[in-house]
Amino acid sequence: YIHRSFKHLRAQVLACVSDPDLLESGQYPSDVKERAKSILAACGGQSVGSYTMSHGIELIRRHVAEYIERRDGHKANWQDICLTGGASNGIKNCLQLLCNKVDGKDTAVLIPIPQYPLYSASLAEYGLGQVGYYLDEDHNWALDINELERAFLEGSKTHAVRAIVVINPGNPTGQVLTRNNIEDIIKFAQKHGLFVFADEVYQDNVYDKDSKFFSFKKVMTELGAPYDSIELASFMSISKGYVGECGLRGGWMELCGLQAGVQAHLYKAISAMLCPTTLGQTAVDCVARTPMPGEPSYELWNKEKTAVLESLKQRAKMIVDTFNSMEGFSCNVVQGAMYAFPRIELPPRAIAAARADNKLPDVFYAFKLLEETGICVVPGSGFGQRPGTFHFRTTILPQPKQLQEMLDIFKDFHQKFTKEYS
Amino acid sequence: YIHRSFKHLRAQVLACVSDPDLLESGQYPSDVKERAKSILAACGGQSVGSYTMSHGIELIRRHVAEYIERRDGHKANWQDICLTGGASNGIKNCLQLLCNKVDGKDTAVLIPIPQYPLYSASLAEYGLGQVGYYLDEDHNWALDINELERAFLEGSKTHAVRAIVVINPGNPTGQVLTRNNIEDIIKFAQKHGLFVFADEVYQDNVYDKDSKFFSFKKVMTELGAPYDSIELASFMSISKGYVGECGLRGGWMELCGLQAGVQAHLYKAISAMLCPTTLGQTAVDCVARTPMPGEPSYELWNKEKTAVLESLKQRAKMIVDTFNSMEGFSCNVVQGAMYAFPRIELPPRAIAAARADNKLPDVFYAFKLLEETGICVVPGSGFGQRPGTFHFRTTILPQPKQLQEMLDIFKDFHQKFTKEYS
């Protein structure tokens, strides 16, 4: 979704490691060649055709650790960085650590509602219980500690609740958690001995001027004992940010506070799947080892990054403003990530028509929209929502001109729909 | 493990799809550029940075179907081809189809002993039962139908036995199954309603002049009804063959005889993991769409393929001849794949020494070998073997000169070991 002509650094490094003969040609900048050479030197047989270690190439794990140190201002151990074929793989691998029963009880995991459906799907896949906690729509989808306590208590009746998933910036909800909110979540996790899954794949996607990304690792570290020793896995991806290299399948996780034996077991389990793709790892290297001022690729890279993030920021505002101008819509500010998740009031006659059509009301609305306009949104029921409320998720990814066109068409549709069913 | 200078076609196509600016340069052959352009045209936004369909790019699935049609002489439906991030992903996805209980019984899967440990690990991961059937070492690791019946009966006492895994050519055992043997296995599977997992990743690695690879799909098709409607999944990888692109993570599976609803469910389950890497899919395309005589890349590709396979053939013979010249060793012919799995007689005093060291005898031997020579082999107990027998797996992948050196050192070690413990 980001035009390829913007992707010079990654494109060129990938080309060079794929065909090292290009290193002899004069057409690429010196820093591109140097990056490619250092990656090839770290590959078995100096080739991306070789397997790597299951947790990734050491050189790239070191670069990721340095990236995290620059981001947080705190030490990161490269041995605790595991490269993955996208964030989903890492999340699933860590969820599997929780499969065993505790005192005869099945394990359950606290997940946000609304949530990204990878979580509900993976919990079902591994036979783990799902305990939803509702995000607070009235406070820009923050996590309310009373609601977390309620969910924990509820889940504990039947399960051993052993972990909590937090998605920040939020998917599908687009919020960026405040530092205070993160502190409270960490204290809650520490109190109940929960493993924190920090899904931080949108860490570079913050648009709101009053919002800032704080990693769970940073906040936990700065809270000090006993909070700095909770079990935490933070997940990152090259599919998001200003990079958007979804198809290359690359990401990483940073593990904190795991017992050495547990971490060794996790790395052993991962090894059954051999290794993440070398070319995905190469793209991870380009994301983690950002060009520095003075390097030949810096100017173009910086221009690309700034342009992409600035444009996403405009689109985030455009979509929220439009939705909030529509009757029956209310949409929280898209502080970050790549989605708006507006709430929509559906007229009673629309709800009745949906029932007659054997569809959930939000699904009925989404199908009508698709059929009449070609616009595809995902109904809120796919992510979970408070009973009796209706939402949908849409992305801010279309280019500004297309997005404006789409919103105009959407607005027309909604007026007609409201008229038809009022 | 195959020197990179051999990999022109794949290296060049990968470079072009990674950096499409290379399509404007004059340095690559026209067929390389044409391949890259057709793949880019099939990608979202003409970029390998986009997600693809979860079962892969349609164009490449079509090329795989054509490859299978050329191989077998029978129709292959591209809709039944699913691209994967290596064979392991596909195998795990299909095993998951079997997770449900049947009439209150857990499902079990027949797997060969010795086996590639992905199977035992994945069965444990999914809570599926493992029922081993012994390969017949005295008949070059063939499958003995009486032994299959014994295993099925044994497993059926406690489990619903619903599938059989066959690895052909064999890993770790290096056999290539005869057509008759495959026919018998298919009849056995049909009789008991078993889903056949045909692990055929070494289909291009056949060295023995009296052996030939027959796919389960081909044999099943030619057997006709009722055998041509068994449930079958065949797995292929770009990590093997003459290609050896392990690090790129690419492969495919062909599904036959699955109910439409089951196949739709499988494709839906796969979609939770988004898509296989675009660059792995690109490499799959290069493997499936082999260059034809007259195309600019044909000569070099053919030279590479012939040289790699010819050299592997020599090495397969070299390793077996050497092992069979060593006291206490007996090694079946390496008809295919990439491994030798010799049986070794260990003196009673070595077995006692292993016990005193708290190790299995074959593990004890492998550690001694590693510590004294630096040569790494995998003990047979990692793959499974008949009780009281000892084996190890070693690959034929080192270059001939290194392999000969390795074998000389191994022989010396073994003489010393035998002397020490006799």
Interface residues (C-beta under 8 A of the other chain):
Chain A: Y1 I2 H3 R4 K7 A11 Q12 L14 A15 C16 S18 D19 P20 D21 L22 S25 Q27 C43 G44 G45 Q46 S47 V48 G49 S50 Y51 T52 G85 G86 S88 N89 Q96 P117 L118 A121 S122 E125 G127 S239 G244 E245 C246 G247 L248 R249 A269 A272 M273 L274 C275 P276 T277 T278 L279 G280
Chain B: Y1 I2 H3 R4 K7 A11 Q12 L14 A15 C16 S18 D19 P20 D21 L22 S25 Q27 C43 G44 G45 Q46 S47 V48 G49 S50 Y51 T52 G85 G86 S88 N89 Q96 P117 L118 A121 S122 E125 G127 S239 G244 E245 C246 G247 L248 R249 A269 A272 M273 L274 C275 P276 T277 T278 L279 G280
